[in-house]
Amino acid sequence: MKTIKQTVKVKNKKVSITLPDDFNDQEVEVIILSKEDDFVLTDEQKMILDERLNEPDENYIPMKECIEDLRKKYGIRS
């Protein structure tokens, strides 16, 4: 099953979706979801992030190493 996710504008209560050239299926299932508002941090989340920014750098591991550890531990694939 191929999945295509797009955000499209609604015009006159209609949407138009252009499929890629290599999409050859003759029938598709369409699910319409309202777009959620952009993610906004709460004041509490901002405060936590600010506190973490003030911690010494040696308390952290590089992002790539962290992601790789999570992949190994939880079987996450990219």
trRosetta pair geometry for C-beta under 8 A, 3 or more apart (Angstrom, degrees):
i j d omega theta_ij theta_ji phi_ij phi_ji
2 23 6.6 -160 104 -120 159 94
2 25 7.0 -161 33 -17 119 132
4 17 7.8 122 108 -178 132 124
4 19 6.9 -158 -13 -126 172 77
4 20 7.4 -170 -102 -6 135 102
4 23 7.4 -21 -44 -91 140 146
6 17 6.4 149 53 -130 145 98
7 35 5.9 61 -138 -99 111 133
8 15 5.1 100 102 -158 132 108
8 16 6.9 -159 -175 60 143 54
8 17 6.4 -108 -45 -85 159 75
9 15 7.7 168 86 -120 37 80
10 13 6.5 11 174 -112 110 24
10 14 7.0 140 -161 60 68 30
10 15 5.7 -49 -104 -72 67 87
11 14 5.9 -38 74 62 69 84
11 15 7.8 124 24 -92 71 41
11 16 7.9 -16 35 -3 112 102
15 32 7.5 167 6 -113 149 116
17 30 7.9 -171 5 -118 153 121
19 23 4.1 -98 164 66 117 145
20 23 4.9 107 61 -16 77 103
25 28 6.1 105 101 -68 126 83
37 40 7.3 -23 126 -12 114 108
41 45 4.4 -129 -166 88 94 126
41 46 5.2 113 128 -57 127 84
41 49 7.5 -34 -158 -2 152 140
42 45 4.7 100 52 5 77 101
42 46 7.1 -138 95 -4 43 86
43 46 5.6 -53 -149 36 34 114
43 47 6.4 38 152 -23 65 104
44 47 5.6 -53 -150 33 32 114
44 48 6.6 32 152 -18 64 103
45 48 5.7 -52 -150 34 33 111
45 49 6.4 31 153 -16 65 107
46 49 5.7 -57 -149 39 31 111
46 50 6.2 34 153 -22 66 106
47 50 5.7 -52 -147 35 30 113
47 51 6.5 33 153 -20 63 103
48 51 5.8 -53 -152 33 31 112
48 52 6.5 28 152 -17 64 106
49 52 5.7 -56 -148 37 33 110
49 53 6.5 40 152 -26 65 102
50 53 5.6 -50 -152 27 33 115
50 54 7.0 28 152 -16 62 104
51 54 6.0 -63 -161 34 34 109
51 55 7.4 46 144 -36 64 95
52 55 5.6 -36 -158 7 45 118
55 59 5.1 -58 149 42 119 148
55 60 7.7 117 101 -39 116 100
56 59 5.3 108 74 -14 79 100
57 60 6.1 -66 -168 32 50 109
61 65 4.8 -99 155 88 111 126
61 66 5.4 142 87 -60 106 89
61 69 7.8 44 102 -7 153 141
62 65 4.6 86 65 9 87 107
62 66 6.9 -154 95 -9 43 88
63 66 5.6 -57 -148 36 32 113
63 67 6.3 28 157 -17 68 106
64 67 5.9 -54 -147 37 30 109
64 68 6.3 31 154 -19 64 108
65 68 5.7 -55 -146 38 30 112
65 69 6.4 34 153 -21 64 105
66 69 5.8 -55 -151 34 29 112
66 70 6.6 27 152 -16 64 105
67 70 5.7 -55 -150 37 33 111
67 71 6.4 38 151 -23 66 104
68 71 5.5 -50 -148 33 33 115
68 72 6.5 32 154 -17 64 104
69 72 5.9 -56 -149 37 31 110
69 73 6.1 24 156 -15 66 112
70 73 5.8 -58 -140 41 30 108
70 74 5.8 -17 176 22 68 114
70 76 5.9 0 128 23 89 137
71 74 7.0 -78 -131 56 15 78
71 75 7.3 12 -179 -157 53 6
71 76 4.5 -99 -113 65 61 88
71 77 7.2 94 -147 -83 105 29
71 78 7.3 -39 -105 -34 134 92
